[in-house]
């Protein structure tokens, strides 16, 4: 019975955590109405680091192109995105690289 409980616990936690990328994508769509966005899971690049957890989506690179960033400096934009991800940071989200642009800024890149 103990082995079954461990399997069930691991299976359930994987199901919840493996959906993190989709949760982040949905948060971006809802909060920023982006012209373009990208959410890339780079967790595997951190294998071997202290506290690395197998099969946990913990590190992401995010690009968001939205007019919601107009007239905001980079720090305020990042604060905005971090606030959107607040709940995810409470459950194993460890690091996010954020790149934010208005449409005009993105066209220049």
Helices and strands as residue ranges (DSSP letters): H 2-17, H 20-32, E 36-41, G 43-46, E 59-65, G 67-69, H 74-84, H 86-89, E 95-101, H 103-108
